[in-house]
Amino acid sequence: MITFDNVEIRYGDFAAIQNLNLIINEGEFFTLLGPSGCGKTTTLRSLVGFIKPSQGTILIEGVRVNDKPVEEREIGIVFQSYALFPTMNVFDNIAFGLQLQKKSKTLIEQMVWEIAEKVDLNNEQLNKRVSELSGGQQQRVAIARALVMKPKILALDEPLSNLDANLRGQLRMELKRLQREFGITTIYVTHDQEEALTISDRIAVFNKGYLEQVGTPKEIYNESKTEFVTNFIGDINLLPGNLKKELEIDIKRQAYIRLEKIYLEPPHPSPERYHQLGVVLVEKEYYGNLSKYTYQYQGDLMRSYVIDNERNDCAIGDHVDIYIDKNAILTF
Ligand SMILES: Nc1ncnc2c1ncn2[C@@H]1O[C@H](COP(=O)(O)OP(=O)(O)OP(=O)(O)O)[C@@H](O)[C@H]1O
């Protein structure tokens, strides 16, 4: 278990993290998420030992680590800044830490081969220089180099951000599989909300140095606790004033609804749950499997996702009825 107890982290006068209270459980895939500059890297760096908190305590398995050097924390690190050695071959990169520990040659070979197989690096790739590998393969090497040391914790800072979308999707599933197989507590930093939602057991959303919400991906998405989280995760409609009046929502409050909670046909036969609204379709964006429709309602715009099938195929300018799931409205 990792505990941040009332942690503050400063760069000179600037407090990059304030008042952080957070518990990460054994074996969890835990993601630190938030926009650029919110303090997620700072939090991870303090756990790893690159920066010391100016206040508060960081505990790993109940032991205070504020003053413990990086190499004694038993954390596997996969950071952009923690680069591989480009001119060394892949085997030597993965073996580097084991060689420092003066393990025997036979044991090192056995451990490197074992981990290489787990991250899908073959013998031929083990003999190549790192600079001869693709971006995705290099990330596999970085992950293998961390895991081979059998760390208690794996810390990853945007490890997939330089890769193209397809490879990123594939590698994050591999990473999740590895994490499950090893059962290793993993702390993962990303600004990509889709990545966070697909890969994590739990997510901590940060904003301007403060923790906004901690929860499972479903809790973060469907039960956002703050207006910031609501807007940061996924695409969302802000309900226009006239609609708030129709729905008897306090006009002074902000009310939101997710795009997939507005339907062209009510999905359940329970009419009282859905608010029917006459609108005009003004824009369609085609995404293949679905489209994003924009409707005009008394001068305001609202958007929804529409599954692409013949029944839903409306034309721009059509007057249609949409159905708003009243249970899914979030108010602040
Ligand atoms: N070495 C430093 N000296 C001074 N300020 C810093 C330093 N490193 C980070 N900061 C500041 O601390 C804040 C948090 O930075 P941090 O790198 O933790 O953000 P982040 O959420 O990881 O953002 P990004 O996704 O852009 O990396 C930012 O305002 C940043 O400018």
PDBQT file of the ligand as one rigid body, heavy atoms in Angstrom, charges set to zero:
ROOT
HETATM    1  N1  LIG A 401      11.637  21.645 -11.927  1.00  0.00    +0.000 N 
HETATM    2  C1  LIG A 401      10.625  22.496 -11.815  1.00  0.00    +0.000 A 
HETATM    3  N2  LIG A 401      10.809  23.746 -11.376  1.00  0.00    +0.000 NA
HETATM    4  C2  LIG A 401       9.785  24.616 -11.240  1.00  0.00    +0.000 A 
HETATM    5  N3  LIG A 401       8.519  24.328 -11.524  1.00  0.00    +0.000 NA
HETATM    6  C3  LIG A 401       8.252  23.093 -11.976  1.00  0.00    +0.000 A 
HETATM    7  C4  LIG A 401       9.281  22.111 -12.152  1.00  0.00    +0.000 A 
HETATM    8  N4  LIG A 401       8.719  20.976 -12.605  1.00  0.00    +0.000 NA
HETATM    9  C5  LIG A 401       7.401  21.237 -12.716  1.00  0.00    +0.000 A 
HETATM   10  N5  LIG A 401       7.116  22.498 -12.348  1.00  0.00    +0.000 N 
HETATM   11  C6  LIG A 401       5.777  23.126 -12.321  1.00  0.00    +0.000 C 
HETATM   12  O1  LIG A 401       4.937  22.364 -11.453  1.00  0.00    +0.000 OA
HETATM   13  C7  LIG A 401       3.647  22.214 -12.011  1.00  0.00    +0.000 C 
HETATM   14  C8  LIG A 401       3.305  20.743 -12.127  1.00  0.00    +0.000 C 
HETATM   15  O2  LIG A 401       4.193  20.147 -13.072  1.00  0.00    +0.000 OA
HETATM   16  P1  LIG A 401       4.088  18.615 -13.468  1.00  0.00    +0.000 P 
HETATM   17  O3  LIG A 401       5.215  18.302 -14.386  1.00  0.00    +0.000 OA
HETATM   18  O4  LIG A 401       3.937  17.794 -12.255  1.00  0.00    +0.000 OA
HETATM   19  O5  LIG A 401       2.721  18.605 -14.270  1.00  0.00    +0.000 OA
HETATM   20  P2  LIG A 401       2.059  17.450 -15.117  1.00  0.00    +0.000 P 
HETATM   21  O6  LIG A 401       0.667  17.379 -14.639  1.00  0.00    +0.000 OA
HETATM   22  O7  LIG A 401       2.847  16.207 -15.063  1.00  0.00    +0.000 OA
HETATM   23  O8  LIG A 401       2.086  18.075 -16.563  1.00  0.00    +0.000 OA
HETATM   24  P3  LIG A 401       2.574  17.460 -17.971  1.00  0.00    +0.000 P 
HETATM   25  O9  LIG A 401       1.492  16.533 -18.407  1.00  0.00    +0.000 OA
HETATM   26  O10 LIG A 401       2.669  18.671 -18.846  1.00  0.00    +0.000 OA
HETATM   27  O11 LIG A 401       3.876  16.793 -17.731  1.00  0.00    +0.000 OA
HETATM   28  C9  LIG A 401       3.658  22.964 -13.339  1.00  0.00    +0.000 C 
HETATM   29  O12 LIG A 401       3.086  24.209 -13.137  1.00  0.00    +0.000 OA
HETATM   30  C10 LIG A 401       5.119  23.083 -13.682  1.00  0.00    +0.000 C 
HETATM   31  O13 LIG A 401       5.365  24.246 -14.416  1.00  0.00    +0.000 OA
ENDROOT
TORSDOF 0
